[in-house]
Amino acid sequence: MGDFLAAVTNKYSGIFLSGPGAVRMEHMVVRWVADLVGYPAGAGGHVASGGSIATLAAVAAARDGVGLGGADYAGAAVYLTDQAHLCVEKALRIAGMKEVPVRRVPVNGRHRMRPDALAEAIGADRARGLRPWLVVATAGTTDTGAVDPLDAIADVADRERCWLHVDAAYGGFFLLTGHGRALLRGLGRSDSAVLDPHKSLFLPWGAGVVAVRDAARLAGAHPTLPGAARARPGAIPCCCSTARGATSRISSRSAGCSCPGRRGPGLRGGSPARSLDRHLPLGAARRRPGVRRPAQPGDRGRGRRDGRVFLSSTTLGGRFTLRLAALTAGTHRRHVDLALRVLAEQVAALGH
């Protein structure tokens, strides 16, 4: 319904003067997300078309926030794990930073970043004369749903004076649950974070929120509009809102000029905390007797041809692995049970 209203009203929401309602709503959404993460009043952000574009905005803010220039890139090291989403390295390249050294920090047996290995990698790079500047942690990986130990990683980032970005596209909104808040402790200590409402808020595709602890860092990476699009000096764009930043132009915090805020009304849904609580146990798939053989690429095809479930795949520890994502609004325990039953049937049909 929110998307419908945004489409039929067709408001330009890049600046307040042309679309005050849309701009206010987007700022409200961003403020709610920033509060949820645990950021202070000076935080800011915007609603992008998804987590990848939101990550690009965060990387640009981090780059300018720590004062990196083109001549510095070859010696400016970035730290992430092999579980980090591919959009992070893509964002670095699009931001003109393909020369930066990217360090793969080892993970533990649960595919979570090891803070001790992070500290060791940063120390080794400093000894080489490099400049560590960006640590990327993940709160809900796409492969396994793993959450890096955010508090311990924040300790290292603080000590080493590195920008800490958290990719919470998958797991961030589990802050709405008691278990999620405990698991995501330390997220509020990050410098920037990305959360995708079209994942764990179960909203339609095309919504990723970037939140930055210091809104000025984000604005500095996205220059304001020139000429006629700039608000008249001294003008008061809004006389009925006292919320900090509620009337500032969205285009001064994002790469877009025409599209920012378009999805804002679509985010005005109720909190799905009860649904999130229901989804938490779905990730703990129960082991079935007889399903011991390492998965092969053909297994995925057999499961899809069966037609009852859809499984994707990934590679973990160099092994092809079937992947079941249970984070959709219509997925229930019976669907997970069905998926396991289909897999057991396929294994039995192989005859070993």
Salt bridges, closest charged atoms under 4 A:
ASP3 OD2 - ARG263 NH1 2.49
ASP35 OD1 - ARG31 NH2 2.77
ASP64 OD1 - ARG63 NE 2.80
GLU89 OE2 - ARG104 NH2 2.24
ASP116 OD2 - ARG114 NH2 3.06
ASP125 OD2 - ARG103 NE 3.02
ASP125 OD1 - ARG128 NH1 2.61
ASP151 OD2 - ARG185 NE 3.60
ASP151 OD1 - ARG189 NH1 2.88
ASP155 OD1 - ARG189 NH2 2.78
ASP158 OD2 - ARG189 NH2 2.99
GLU160 OE1 - ARG126 NE 2.83
ASP196 OD2 - HIS198 NE2 3.28
ASP196 OD2 - LYS199 NZ 2.60
ASP214 OD2 - ARG217 NE 3.78
ASP299 OD2 - ARG293 NH2 3.03
ASP299 OD1 - ARG302 NH2 2.42
ASP306 OD2 - ARG308 NE 2.72
ASP337 OD1 - ARG286 NH2 1.98
ASP337 OD1 - ARG333 NE 3.65
GLU345 OE1 - ARG308 NH2 2.58
